[in-house]
């Protein structure tokens, strides 16, 4: 996270609910008009193509564990 985002997060953290509501309204009215169409589409590079190929061909990419198994494996349950 860059410095300006940290400053924004810090400011929102200490403001009261009324001021936070005003900030949220500003965001919705002024910054949320963006859509998926605004995202630049780029071609996958060599690394991306390798990952996509692994998804299709590497059997390890098809092994999944449940959240419960993961938490047990991390000694969090």
C-alpha positions in Angstrom: 0.0 0.0 0.0 1.4 3.4 -0.9 1.7 6.4 1.4 -1.5 8.2 0.2 -3.6 5.1 0.7 -2.2 4.7 4.2 -3.1 8.3 4.9 -6.6 7.9 3.6 -7.1 4.7 5.6 -5.8 6.4 8.8 -8.1 9.4 8.3 -11.1 7.2 7.9 -10.2 5.1 10.9 -10.3 8.1 13.2 -13.3 10.0 11.9 -16.7 9.7 13.3 -19.5 7.9 11.5 -21.1 11.0 10.1 -17.8 12.1 8.4 -17.2 8.5 7.2 -20.7 8.6 5.6 -19.8 11.8 3.8 -16.5 10.3 2.5 -18.4 7.2 1.3 -21.0 9.4 -0.5 -18.1 11.3 -2.2 -16.6 8.0 -3.3 -19.8 6.7 -4.7 -20.7 9.9 -6.5 -17.3 10.7 -7.9 -15.2 7.6 -8.2 -17.5 4.6 -8.7 -18.5 5.3 -12.3 -15.7 3.1 -13.4 -16.6 -0.3 -14.8 -14.9 -3.5 -16.0 -14.8 -1.9 -19.5 -12.4 0.7 -18.1 -9.7 -1.9 -17.3 -7.0 -2.1 -20.0 -6.8 -5.5 -21.6 -3.3 -6.8 -22.1 -2.1 -10.0 -23.7 -0.7 -12.6 -21.4 3.1 -12.7 -21.1 5.2 -15.9 -21.1 4.7 -16.4 -17.3 0.9 -16.0 -17.6 0.8 -18.5 -20.4 2.9 -21.0 -18.3 0.4 -20.6 -15.4 -2.5 -21.1 -17.7 -0.9 -24.2 -19.2 -0.3 -25.6 -15.7 -3.9 -25.2 -14.9 -4.8 -27.4 -17.8 -2.0 -30.0 -17.6 -0.5 -30.1 -14.1 -2.4 -32.5 -11.8 -1.2 -30.6 -8.7 -3.3 -27.7 -9.9 -6.4 -29.8 -9.5 -5.9 -30.7 -5.8 -8.0 -28.7 -3.3 -8.4 -28.9 0.4 -11.3 -27.7 2.5 -11.1 -24.7 4.8 -11.2 -27.1 7.8 -8.3 -29.2 6.4 -6.3 -26.0 5.8 -6.9 -24.7 9.3 -5.9 -28.1 10.8 -2.8 -28.2 8.6 -1.8 -24.7 9.9 -2.5 -25.7 13.5 -5.2 -23.1 13.7 -7.9 -25.6 14.9 
